[in-house]
Amino acid sequence: MNRIVVSSWPFFVLLVINMGLRANTLKVIGGKRAVILGEDADLFCRLSEAEEFDQITWQKETRENSNKHNFFVIKPDGITSNVNGLKGRVLFIGNTSDYLGSIRIRNVTLLDEGTYTCIFSVSSGPIQTEMSLTVIVPPVMSVTGHVSPVGDNEVVLVTCIAAAAKPKAEVIWNTGALNKSLRWVTNSTQHANGTSTVLSQLIGLPTRTANQKQVHCVVNHCALEEERTLSYTIDIHYPPQIVNITSSQAKYFLCIVDGNPRPNYIWSRDVQPWPVSSVRIDGDSLHLLSLSSDLNGLYVCEASNLYGSTTGFLYVHTTSEISPACWVLLCLIVVASAAAIFLCSWYKNGKLPCSKVKAPEQTDQDDGDVPIRQRVTEDEEET
């Protein structure tokens, strides 16, 4: 009787080949992540094809511990366990039914930065993928001014700092009208925790022209939604300059002086005593409470600050005040006097004081032409 012998080797070979092919196509999909300090980091991990697995294991090597070690395990039924730290900060956000093993790390710190590995344990052996977690730290920004007196040597006018950033920030200046007269120097420092501090100094001559001019420190960083601008008004100190005394009204005078810091003002009267009851002072202003000759004289305004002083002079000359009633009375007296003179002249002369006397008419007649009656009368007077 002939026996038929069926060999199982071909089937076994096919099974091994099939398993090998599946092992080559089966993989774990992940991706690198970058998050801002203090935010949550979601690490994606998924099996490329449906396949039974024993567990999902997460490993890490970070700034806190550079040795690769397990820290989180996920079972097929979704039960999780924490290993070697991060307890309470790791949350399973995947779904084992969908072969999704993603996790969330809450409140990320710089120590969490590093390489993370997601491992699926399947029948053919462990399949894994690695992904990097980068922590971004926004800069702490500040701008500080340096008060300087007027001088001929360059000094640091303003300092702008973008501190403890990761990666380091970019710092530039917008100096506006002072663009040609100022320059800046920028330096950076690398810290052990991976952050950097950038310090940029604005340098120039401390001049009156630069005083009160506004400059802007502009900071760029990937953690900022848009560039940040920090403004500063340059502060240059100098002594009081020329005094200018102006008057908006007859009784009010203002002492105007350019100086930084703002000068203090002292009003005084040259030679003569100060008219306490007739004058009021309010800082840089002088108010004459009346206009009388008692206030005549030379007044002095002295302006001073830490860097020097200067003076200005005001000469006041006025006559006693005459009220409107006095002016009316004076006009009435003048009119009455004129009327009296007019009437008196009329009464005495019968004519106006301004009337002209008519001169007698002259004739060409000589004595011979005088009438006889007139000559006889004259002869009798001679006898």
C-alpha positions in Angstrom: 0.0 0.0 0.0 1.4 3.3 -1.1 1.6 6.1 1.5 1.2 9.8 0.6 3.5 11.8 2.8 2.6 15.5 3.0 5.4 17.7 4.2 4.6 20.7 6.5 7.8 22.5 5.6 6.4 24.6 2.8 3.6 25.8 5.0 6.0 26.7 7.7 8.3 28.6 5.3 5.3 30.5 4.0 4.2 31.4 7.5 7.7 32.7 8.3 7.9 34.6 5.1 4.5 36.2 5.7 5.4 37.1 9.2 8.7 38.6 8.0 6.8 40.7 5.4 4.4 41.9 8.0 7.2 42.8 10.3 8.7 44.9 7.6 5.5 46.8 6.9 4.3 47.2 10.5 5.7 50.3 12.1 4.9 52.9 14.8 4.1 56.4 13.6 5.1 59.4 15.7 6.3 63.0 15.4 8.5 65.6 17.1 7.0 68.3 19.2 7.9 71.9 20.3 6.0 73.6 23.0 6.3 76.8 25.1 7.4 76.4 28.7 4.4 75.8 30.9 2.1 74.5 28.2 1.0 70.9 27.7 2.8 68.6 25.2 0.9 66.0 23.2 3.1 63.2 21.9 1.5 61.2 19.1 2.1 57.5 18.8 0.2 55.0 16.6 0.6 51.5 15.1 0.5 51.6 11.3 -1.7 48.5 11.0 -4.1 46.5 13.2 -2.1 44.1 15.3 -2.5 42.6 18.7 0.0 43.9 21.2 0.8 43.1 24.8 1.5 46.6 26.0 2.6 50.1 24.9 5.7 51.4 26.7 7.0 55.0 26.8 10.7 55.7 27.5 12.6 59.0 27.7 16.0 60.5 28.0 15.9 64.1 29.1 17.8 66.9 30.7 16.6 65.6 34.1 18.0 62.1 33.3 20.1 61.4 30.3 19.8 57.6 30.6 16.9 56.1 28.7 14.3 54.6 31.0 10.7 53.6 31.1 8.2 56.1 32.6 4.7 55.1 31.4 3.0 51.8 30.4 -0.4 51.3 28.7 -2.1 47.9 28.7 -4.5 46.7 25.9 -7.5 47.3 28.1 -6.4 51.0 28.6 -5.1 50.6 32.1 -2.0 52.7 32.6 0.8 52.8 35.2 3.5 55.4 35.9 7.1 54.3 36.3 10.1 56.4 37.5 8.4 59.7 37.9 6.1 62.1 36.1 3.2 60.7 38.2 0.2 62.9 37.8 1.7 64.8 34.9 1.2 62.2 32.2 -2.2 61.5 30.7 -3.2 58.7 28.2 -5.1 60.5 25.4 -5.0 57.6 22.9 -7.3 54.6 22.3 -6.0 51.1 22.4 -8.9 49.9 20.1 -7.5 52.1 17.4 -3.9 51.1 18.2 -3.3 54.7 19.4 -0.9 55.2 22.3 -0.6 59.0 22.4 0.1 60.7 25.7 0.0 64.3 27.1 2.6 65.7 29.4 1.2 68.6 31.5 2.9 71.8 32.4 6.1 71.2 30.5 9.4 72.3 32.1 12.9 72.6 30.7 13.8 69.3 32.4 11.2 67.5 30.2 13.1 68.4 27.0 14.7 65.4 25.3 14.0 62.2 23.3 10.9 60.1 23.8 10.4 56.5 22.6 7.0 54.8 22.0 7.2 51.0 21.9 4.5 48.6 20.8 5.1 45.0 22.0 3.6 42.7 19.4 4.0 39.0 18.7 6.9 39.5 16.3 8.8 41.7 18.8 8.9 45.3 19.9 8.3 48.0 17.3 9.2 51.6 18.2 9.7 55.1 17.1 11.6 58.0 18.6 10.5 61.7 18.8 12.0 64.8 20.2 10.4 67.2 22.6 11.7 70.8 22.4 10.8 73.3 25.1 10.7 77.0 24.0 11.1 79.7 26.6 10.0 83.3 25.8 12.4 86.0 26.8 11.9 88.2 29.9 12.3 91.7 28.4 13.3 95.0 30.1 14.7 98.3 29.1 16.7 100.5 31.5 18.0 104.0 31.0 21.2 105.5 32.3 21.0 109.2 33.4 24.1 111.0 32.2 25.2 114.7 32.4 26.1 116.5 29.2 29.6 115.5 28.1 32.0 115.0 25.2 32.6 111.3 25.7 30.3 108.4 24.6 28.3 106.7 27.3 25.7 103.9 27.6 22.4 105.7 27.3 20.0 102.8 27.3 20.2 99.0 28.0 17.7 96.5 26.6 17.7 92.9 28.0 16.0 89.8 26.6 16.7 87.3 29.4 16.5 83.5 29.8 15.1 82.8 26.4 15.3 79.5 24.4 16.4 79.8 21.7 18.1 83.2 22.2 16.1 86.3 21.2 17.0 88.8 18.5 17.4 92.4 19.7 17.6 95.5 17.4 17.1 99.3 18.0 14.9 101.9 16.3 16.5 105.2 17.1 14.5 107.5 14.7 16.0 111.0 14.4 19.1 109.9 16.3 19.9 107.1 13.9 23.2 108.7 12.7 24.4 109.8 16.2 23.8 106.5 18.1 25.2 103.0 17.8 24.5 99.8 19.8 26.6 96.8 21.0 24.9 93.4 21.6 26.2 90.4 23.6 24.6 87.1 24.6 25.2 84.7 27.5 24.4 80.9 27.4 23.1 79.4 30.6 23.5 75.9 31.9 19.7 75.1 31.5 19.9 75.9 27.7 18.5 79.4 27.9 20.3 82.5 26.7 20.3 86.2 27.7 20.9 88.9 25.2 22.0 92.3 26.4 22.1 95.3 23.9 23.4 98.7 24.9 22.7 101.9 23.1 25.7 104.2 23.0 26.2 107.8 22.1 27.2 111.3 23.2 25.1 112.7 26.0 23.9 116.0 24.4 21.0 118.3 24.9 19.8 117.4 21.4 19.4 113.8 22.5 17.5 114.7 25.7 13.8 113.6 25.7 14.2 111.8 22.4 12.4 108.4 22.3 14.2 105.2 21.2 12.7 101.7 20.8 14.2 98.3 21.6 12.6 95.7 19.3 12.7 92.0 20.4 11.9 89.1 18.1 11.4 85.5 19.3 9.6 82.4 18.1 7.6 82.2 21.3 6.1 85.7 20.6 3.2 86.1 18.3 4.7 89.3 17.0 7.8 91.4 17.7 7.7 93.3 21.0 8.7 96.9 21.3 10.0 98.5 24.5 10.2 102.3 24.3 12.4 104.6 26.4 12.9 108.4 26.6 16.5 109.4 26.8 17.3 111.5 29.9 20.3 113.8 29.7 21.0 116.2 32.6 22.4 119.7 32.1 22.5 123.1 33.9 19.8 125.8 33.4 20.3 127.7 30.2 19.4 131.3 29.3 16.5 132.9 31.3 13.6 134.3 29.4 11.0 136.3 31.4 7.7 136.7 29.6 4.4 138.4 30.5 1.0 137.2 29.5 -0.7 140.1 31.4 0.5 143.3 32.9 0.7 141.8 36.3 1.9 138.3 35.6 5.5 137.3 34.7 6.9 133.9 33.9 10.6 132.8 34.2 11.3 130.3 31.5 14.5 128.3 31.6 15.6 125.1 29.8 17.3 122.8 32.3 17.3 119.1 33.3 16.3 118.2 35.9 13.7 120.9 36.1 15.2 124.0 37.9 14.2 125.4 41.2 13.3 129.2 41.1 14.1 132.0 43.5 12.7 135.5 43.0 14.4 138.5 44.6 14.5 142.3 44.4 17.7 144.1 43.8 18.7 146.6 46.5 15.2 147.4 47.7 13.3 145.3 50.2 10.9 142.6 49.1 7.2 143.9 48.9 5.7 141.0 50.7 2.1 142.2 50.8 2.1 143.3 47.1 3.7 140.4 45.3 2.9 136.7 45.1 5.3 134.0 44.0 4.4 130.6 42.6 7.6 128.7 41.5 8.6 130.2 38.2 5.8 132.9 38.2 5.7 136.4 39.7 2.3 138.1 40.3 2.1 141.8 41.1 -1.0 142.2 43.1 -1.2 145.9 42.3 0.4 148.4 40.0 2.0 151.2 42.1 5.2 153.0 42.1 6.2 151.2 45.3 6.8 148.1 43.2 9.2 149.9 40.9 12.7 148.4 40.7 14.8 145.5 39.4 13.6 141.9 40.1 15.9 138.9 39.8 14.9 135.3 38.8 17.5 132.7 39.7 17.0 129.2 38.3 19.2 126.3 39.6 19.6 122.6 39.6 22.3 120.1 40.6 24.5 121.1 37.6 24.5 124.9 37.9 22.4 128.1 38.0 21.6 131.1 35.9 19.8 134.4 36.5 17.4 136.7 34.6 16.3 140.3 35.3 13.0 142.1 35.1 12.7 145.9 35.5 9.3 147.1 36.7 8.3 150.8 36.3 4.8 151.9 36.8 2.8 154.9 38.2 0.0 154.9 40.7 -3.2 153.6 39.5 -5.9 156.1 38.6 -9.5 154.8 38.8 -12.0 155.5 36.0 -14.0 157.7 38.5 -10.9 159.9 38.9 -10.5 160.2 35.2 -14.1 161.4 34.8 -13.7 163.9 37.6 -10.5 165.2 36.1 -12.3 165.7 32.7 -15.1 167.6 34.4 -12.7 169.9 36.1 -10.9 170.7 32.9 -14.2 171.4 31.1 -15.5 173.6 34.0 -12.2 175.6 34.0 -12.4 176.3 30.3 -16.1 177.4 30.6 -15.2 179.8 33.5 -12.4 181.4 31.5 -14.7 181.9 28.5 -17.5 183.6 30.6 -15.1 185.9 32.5 -13.5 187.1 29.2 -17.0 187.8 27.7 -18.1 189.8 30.8 -15.0 192.1 30.8 -14.5 192.8 27.2 -17.8 192.0 25.7 -16.1 189.8 23.3 -14.7 186.3 23.2 -11.1 185.9 24.3 -10.2 184.6 21.0 -11.7 187.6 19.0 -9.4 189.7 16.8 -9.3 193.6 17.0 -10.0 195.3 13.7 -7.3 197.8 12.7 -8.4 201.4 11.6 -8.5 202.0 8.0 -5.7 204.3 6.6 -6.4 207.1 4.0 -4.1 209.1 1.8 -5.5 212.5 3.1 -3.1 215.1 4.5 -3.8 217.9 7.0 -5.1 220.0 4.2 -7.8 217.6 3.6 -9.0 217.6 7.2 -12.4 219.1 7.5 -12.6 222.9 8.5 -14.6 222.1 11.6 -11.9 219.7 12.9 -9.2 222.3 12.3 -10.9 225.1 14.1 -11.4 222.9 17.1 -7.7 222.1 17.1 -6.7 225.8 16.9 -8.9 226.6 19.9 -7.3 224.0 21.9 -3.8 225.5 21.2 -4.9 229.0 22.3 
